[in-house]
């Protein structure tokens, strides 16, 4: 899945929806520095994930061993802690699973 596809999928959802397993903190993916990764997070809203995805568009991140990599809407996206190489690509299926595993919002 690309960053643009991820953004489009998140835009189609209720931003207040809280998912049990989502993501935060965009960064250069250690597996492929030119790709984008997000760190896994728990109990995060779709709106928060969308804001993190938007924040990465056009942003330049430093690769793990150096170099600058600018992310765009055609950049592939992964789920991985910064500095790690998880091999967990965000796909349409994995995103759908995230979006269906919701939790009650805390008021």
C-alpha positions, 0 to 999 in steps of 0.5 A: 500500500502506498501513503496516498492509498493509506490516506484515502482509506483513512479519509473514508473512515470516521475520524473518531473511531478508536482502533485497538491496534493502529499506528503513530510516529512516521519515520524512514523504514530501516528495511528500505530507507526510501519507504515510510514506516509507522510505529505500532500504537494501541487505542488510537483514533483514525483521525490521529493516524490520518494526521500522522499520515498527512504529516509524512507527505513531503517530509524528509527523514534520515535513513538509519545509516544516513541519507535523506529520504523524502516521502510522497503519496507513492511511497510504500508504507510499513508498520515497524518501530523506528530502527527495526525491520519488521517486514510487516507491510501495511496492506489493504487487508492489514489496514482493514483488520486494524479498522474493524478491531475497534474499542470504546472511546474513553469520554 
